[in-house]
Amino acid sequence: MRIVRDNIAELVLNPDKAKIKDELQNTLGEFNNIEYKEDWENYSKLSKHILAFANSGGGLVIVGVKQDNNGQIIPVGLEKFTDKADVFKGVKKYIPTILEFDVLDLDYPETEYASLKGKKLQIVSISYTPNYLPFISARNGESILENKIYVRKGTQSIEASYEDLQKILNVRINTGSSSSVIISLDEHLKQLRILYEEANKYVLIEPLIPELVGMEALRKKNPKFPKQNYYDFLGEIIEQKKEVIRNILSR
């Protein structure tokens, strides 16, 4: 079992014809980071798998193979390759633009593996980029809902549980990406404080009879000064952030 898992991990990192052939010949079935499809699914279903793999370490969807009742993987091949541009166009409306994946065409006109000879396969190879986690669905479709986080569990792509979300967020934190966001936010706040200090709340005016008025009468409120002060602004942003967190935890 360990050897098979290692082979699958190698497939995820560097899929090619030889490795796919060996995997089909020796596989024991589907695992968390590889899935077999006899033919292309509709793009909303495929997008769900892509999102789940992207949130779970990356993976492969191998199209052109099926699994029989005994769990045996059988290469059936595809009549023709689906245009990669069509695949990208079909899924892009369901997934974030920063999610990285590729479509590979594999043709086996000659091979010592008899059941694969003459077959065409296509592979969707999903990258793992933990610094961008989590990847969230962009719209509703068949088997997929907008603003949801999907993960791989066994051989299924399912909606993430609270525990899954905690794991994903911990992975993101460990990449150091969260720290860079905090530093950026801190810098923004510093700049905002400087701007508030530079934008005078009051402006000087010329009194009609200077000797009859006190110094307070020599100034008036600056009409261009922000109506919302710095701390009110922070309070508003805090409430917005709390609402985002509530929405994530309620899924």
QUIZI-V227662 format. One record per pair of residues at least 6 apart in sequence whose ideal C-beta (glycine too) atoms are under 8 Angstrom apart, sorted by the first residue. I is the first residue (numbers start at 1). J is the second residue. Records with the same first field share a line. If there is no record, write none. Layout:
I->J, J
This chain:
1->28
4->26, 27, 28, 31
5->31
7->19, 22, 23, 26
8->23, 31, 33, 34
9->33
10->19
11->19, 20, 23, 34, 60
12->33, 34, 57, 58, 59, 60, 125, 128
15->60, 104, 123, 125
17->106, 108
20->62, 106, 121, 123
21->108, 111, 113, 116
23->34
24->62, 65, 73, 75, 113, 116
25->113, 116
27->73
28->71
29->67, 71, 73, 155
30->36, 67, 155
31->155
32->56, 57, 59, 152, 153, 154, 155
33->53, 56, 57, 58, 59, 60, 152
34->59, 60, 61, 62
35->49, 59, 60, 61, 62, 155
36->61, 62, 65, 66, 67, 73
37->61, 62, 63, 64, 65, 66
38->63, 64, 65, 66, 76
39->63, 64, 78
40->46, 63, 82, 87, 122
41->49
42->141, 142
43->87, 90, 91, 94, 141
44->94, 141, 142, 143, 144
45->141, 142, 143, 144
46->61, 87, 90, 91, 124
47->91, 94, 95, 137, 141, 144
48->94, 137, 143, 144, 150, 157
49->61, 124, 157
50->61, 91, 95, 99, 101, 124, 126
51->94, 95, 99, 135, 136, 137, 144, 149, 150, 157
52->150, 151, 152, 157, 158
53->59, 60, 61, 126, 152, 157
54->95, 99, 101, 126, 127, 128, 129, 135
55->133, 134, 135, 149, 150, 151, 152, 160, 168
56->151, 152
57->128, 152
58->126, 127, 128
59->126, 152
60->123, 124, 125, 126
61->123, 124, 126
62->121, 122, 123
63->78, 82, 121, 122, 123, 124
64->75, 76, 77, 78, 119, 120, 121, 122
65->73, 74, 75, 76, 121
66->73, 74, 76
67->73, 74
68->74
74->115
75->115, 116, 119, 121
76->119
77->118, 119, 120, 121
78->119, 120, 121, 122
79->120
80->120
81->105, 120, 122
82->103, 122
84->103, 105
87->103, 124
88->103
93->138, 139
94->137, 138, 139, 141, 144
95->135, 137, 138
96->132, 135, 136, 138
98->129, 132
99->126, 127, 129, 132, 135
100->126, 127, 129
101->124, 125, 126, 127
102->124, 125, 127
103->122, 123, 124, 125
104->122, 123, 125
105->120, 122
106->120, 121, 122, 123
107->120
108->116, 117, 118, 119, 120, 121
109->117, 118
110->117
111->117
130->171, 172, 174, 175
131->172, 175, 176, 177
132->177
133->168, 169, 171, 172
134->149, 160, 165, 168, 169, 172
135->149
136->147, 148, 149
137->144, 145, 146, 147, 148, 149, 150
138->146
139->146
140->146
144->150
145->159
147->247, 251
148->159, 160, 251
149->159, 160, 164, 165, 168, 251
150->157, 158, 159, 160
151->157, 158, 159, 160, 164, 168
159->251
160->168, 251
162->249
165->248, 249, 251
172->178
189->234
192->230, 233
193->230
196->226, 229, 230
199->222, 224, 225, 226
200->222, 225
201->221, 222, 225
202->219, 220, 221, 222
203->219, 220, 221, 222
204->218, 219
205->218, 219, 220
207->213, 217, 218
228->236
